[in-house]
Structures are given as structure tokens and as C-alpha cells.
């Protein structure tokens, strides 16, 4: 239960969807988030979660990986196909493969069970603060030897063929391409693209996104032409 002696965090209220098949977990998490002033909806299985997501998209989703019906990874995959809503994954297992699976699909953060609900609420508020300060920009389209990046339509074409990128993959590519040959560390990319930091988010998420982008735009992802690795430093875009 929520400790009434703890002071709530004062920040702009947000719509948060909590998805977990354990009623006790939902009760505690929902209590902490409502204490912070958020409007919270909850679902106990994957199908109910998808119905709520379709009916009224939230500002953030707290999503358990293991769910009856549609599992958490499948839900995350569907969310990332159409939106950049922040998603914090909950997992009862601490194996690296579980974390990587979520990061590959675009999770913004993950928390391993058993967890401190107070810490989870703090992570939710941190992610909401970071995403709230993002201001959309409208730079000119970028053209590089057959690679076309249009920030307005958020469309990428390679030799006139549309490249199917997730919202975050587009953000990473567009950010790097806007500063050709400049090297960015994973920490810098977390800060600039995710509005996050290594203290809050695993830098491996950058590695995963770069690998996925390479698989979609490179002729040979193992010997990339566009996004190259500067060993020990980070990544840069080669115009």
C-alpha cells in the first residue's frame, strides 16, 4: 500500500496505463502514480491493454512482459509500429536476453521484479519530464547519395524505396545525419534523442537501435556505409 507519510511529487499530471496480471502489483503501482497526481488506467491482460490503447492512447505505459493473452513484447511491438509513447517494461527475470528483447523493440526503460514502487514511480516521472520538454523541429530535408530523410513527413527513402523505420529509429538517424561526420557517444545520444542519461536508461538501447537502422539502410550492415562506429567513442554519420 502507499505510505501516506511520503510526500507526492509535484509535476504535470499525465495519463498512465499500468498493465500487469498481478492485482497486488497493479494496486500498489496505481496508488503511487495517483499519489503523484496522474490519471491512471489499468489492465490485467494483453487484450484489455490493447483495447485501452486503441480507445485513448496514454502518455506513458508501464507494461509487464509476461501477460496472459497478448504478451508484453507483442504489445510493445504494436505500440512502436505507430507511436513513440514512452514504455517502461516490467520483467520478473533479470536475464540480459529479456532486457535486450525489450530494448530492441523500443522500450524506454525496464524494471526487474521485485521492485520498489517508489523507484518505479520516480522512473515514470523522470521519463515524463524528459519527453515533455521535446520540441518538434522542422529542418530541411536531408539528401545523401540516394538516401533521403524528410523530417516533416518523417519519411526515409533509399534509392526511392521507402525504408520502414520505427519512430525512435527515425529520430536516431535524423539526429546523426543532421551533423555529418560528428561523433556522438552513446551517452550523448541518450541525452539528445531520448532526453535521458546512462543513469536512467541502459546505453545498450542506443547500440540496439543503431544495429536495427543498419539492417534497414545498409547494403552490408557488418561494413556500414552510412552509420559508422568510432571505436571507444561512439557513432557518426558519413555523408
Secondary structure as UniProt FT lines:
FT   TURN            4..5
FT   STRAND          15..19
FT   HELIX           23..35
FT   TURN            36..37
FT   STRAND          39..43
FT   HELIX           46..55
FT   STRAND          60..64
FT   HELIX           72..82
FT   STRAND          86..91
FT   HELIX           96..104
FT   TURN            105..106
FT   STRAND          109..112
FT   HELIX           117..132
FT   STRAND          142..144
FT   TURN            145..146
FT   STRAND          147..150
FT   TURN            151..154
FT   STRAND          155..158
FT   TURN            159..160
FT   STRAND          161..163
FT   HELIX           167..177
FT   TURN            178..181
FT   HELIX           186..193
FT   TURN            198..200
FT   HELIX           204..217
FT   HELIX           221..223
FT   STRAND          227..230
FT   TURN            231..233
FT   STRAND          234..237
//
